[in-house]
Amino acid sequence: MDTKLTGSHASSNVTFYIGKIPIIGNAILAPMDGITDSPFRQLCKKMGSAASVSEFVNALNLINGHPHIEEQLPFSESERPFAYQIFDNNVSRIVDTAKYLMKYKPDFIDINMGCSNRSVANRGAGAGLMRDHKKVELLFKTITNTLTVPVTAKIRLGWDVNELNFLEIAHILEDNGCSCISLHARTRVQQYGGKADWDSIASLVDAVTIPVIGNGDIQHSNQITELISYTGCNAVMIGRAAIGNPWIFQKEKQEQISNQDRYLTMKDHLDLMVEYYEHRGIILFRKHLKKYLSIPDISKESIQKAFTFTNPDQLAQYLQGILHC
């Protein structure tokens, strides 16, 4: 583990701790499958994200040797404090996966108990794992006694409005060594629809003694402070609102970002993608490109043309031209 993360810090700089890991800052990039790869995590960390969490690692894929899984695992030292997020419905596979991932020296391990995707939740993984209290207890009792790093959990309110069991799950987690809980304040059935229930985040804060990270309906930088003030949570996780807007971690409003800063950030992100993925980097960058360019000054036709470039330097030059910087 990086000793810089566990050494003494001025208490005024540390927002909270995950185990003995100091977290400096109150906004964290939420893990998103296919989005929060190492280049995007590096960019958001540079912008102010207080920690980095991997895209979720499917324990089955790792154990069965999926051809692309190893590409997903490297991370930069600049991303620390860093966690791998693991999902599965099998205790032994999750623990074995965590043990394997320790060779990369993550600062902590996060268990995904919040994914609402049907293919995940319906097999008892992600949010589906919350339906089996005994399995959650066994998992955390086993994994926290096996690993030497903190273990955290990302959960939802429950399966649906008739099964709001987040407080029961939270007590099981805390009683079995969990170091921090992130709560996406929606049910599995809601997925990303409807309004996030910030009152439930406040209830969780009152119910446990370990740190709580709130998640849900953060669209603008001023809502970071609003959620923390309203619920008393230690920090917030920001997911979809950070795509195309990593400045949210600098507490800046997107409409106030100059075209010059927008271009430089996009160029930085593109360079990181090409460095990480080589020739595939520019193609994979496209999932961010539309969001970056979704501003009044840029026409739909200009955005469509940006998707036609296969040379990073030519794309960068084009972006600089349409942003007039």
Secondary structure, 3 states (H helix, E strand, C coil): CCHHHCCCCCCCCCCEEECCEEECCCEEECCCCCCCCHHHHHHHHHHCCCCEEEEEEEHHHHHCCCCCCHHHCCCCHHHCCEEEEEECCCHHHHHHHHHHHHHHCCCEEEEEECCCCHHHHCCCCHHHHHHCHHHHHHHHHHHHHHCCCCEEEEEECCCCCCCCCHHHHHHHHHHCCCCCEEEECCCCCCCCCCCCCHHHHHHHHHHCCCCEEEECCCCCCHHHHHHHHHHCCCEEEECHHHCCCHHHHHCCCHHHCCHHHHHHHHHHHHHHHHHHHHHHHHHHHHHHHHHHCCCCCCCHHHHHHHCCCCCHHHHHHHHHHHCCC
